[in-house]
Amino acid sequence: MNPPSLFSTLQIGPYQLKHRVVMAPLTRMRATRPGLAPRPLNADYYAQRATPGGLLIAEASPVVATGFGNPGVPGVYTEAQIAGWREVVDAVHAEGGIIFLQLWHVGRVSHSSFQPDGALPVAPSAVAIPSEFKAMTADGKVADYETPRALETSEVALMVEAYRQGARNALAAGFDGVEIHGANGYLVEQFLQSRSNLRTDQYGGSIDNRVRFLVEVTQAAIDVWGANRVGVRLSPYGIANGSGEADPMPLYSHAITSLDKLGLAYLHFIEPRSSGAGRADVNWQNVPSAMVLYRPLWSGVLISAGGFVGENAQSAIAEGHADAIAFGRYFISNPDLPRRLQRGYPLTPYNRATFYGGEEKGYTDYPAHDELAQA
Ligand code: FNR
């Protein structure tokens, strides 16, 4: 039998993917203001990138008003947001696509200007992100990160409930599944890692305790969706937003082993070479590969992302390191990415200046290959 390729089918939970070119979750900061609801422009953008049997993971969306760290990010906790997302989902389904929503809370990667009543951001512990990293304020200015307020133990349970409600809202919007954002230095990862979690209750200290919040949030989503329509994204060895565990192997081995027992739709890695890809172009060599290191601990579907183009994506799949590849930056600039990769067409370079915020430019105006040929 031939080894699988990017264009073999793949079963993810109840869905049969027709290819393995997944769209990575991408914050684009183009929701309505005020309201932070998806709008028709966002539906166009996702529909452009939808293919029959192709999986899109919609951008990280806060499950509660305290969960924002960027302006113009869509939420998933109001009726208007659910209605906006329903239009996005309908547009993707009309193209035959499959779409999951990434559930988010930024924790300490926020600023009081985003918080209800101008309060401090909340986090596992009162530990600020180091000053070499800068926060974005609600009006788009640069500021130092503040020292967050540590969540009380009783508030952690409420936070798990916020994720549960976010999962319910995603279901109400018609999504096909949800992904827990456990990567890039945000709330879930702040609980996981020892530098941001100094708690002395059942959510801190031992690795088992630090993994507890991730497992509880994931279980809350499972309660709503069933395990086979819930995925989790992790970034072991990542350094985004002041994150980074000194010795990732024991922590992530335990986290992945714990998740493996739950029977999830998939596990999704960001390869360390692309950690922080949203802010700068980093592409380190000689760093460990998450998919290679942890695959032996994971019995389900594995998606990997970060620095993939055509060839290294094909070989990752053919060699069995991953089952599918998620593409971020090239999916921004190539709405027809699966077809381009399949045909070997050249890729349009992306323009970092239009990643975040704005309107059509750099969002829905990247042409498909065929349109380019006609131009
Ligand atoms: C990202 N990334 C990201 N990751 C995530 O889990 N949720 C998100 O909402 C975002 N948002 C986001 C916005 C932008 C503009 C970029 C460039 C990146 C990370 C992204 O999903 C992906 O892991 C990285 O971009 C690495 O993959 P590529 O770009 O090398 O294919």
Boltz pocket constraint, residues with backbone or C-beta under 6 A from the ligand:
constraints:
  - pocket:
      binder: B
      contacts: [[A, 24], [A, 25], [A, 26], [A, 27], [A, 28], [A, 58], [A, 59], [A, 60], [A, 102], [A, 181], [A, 183], [A, 184], [A, 233], [A, 269], [A, 270], [A, 274], [A, 277], [A, 278], [A, 279], [A, 305], [A, 306], [A, 307], [A, 308], [A, 326], [A, 327], [A, 328], [A, 329], [A, 330], [A, 355], [A, 356]]
      max_distance: 6.0
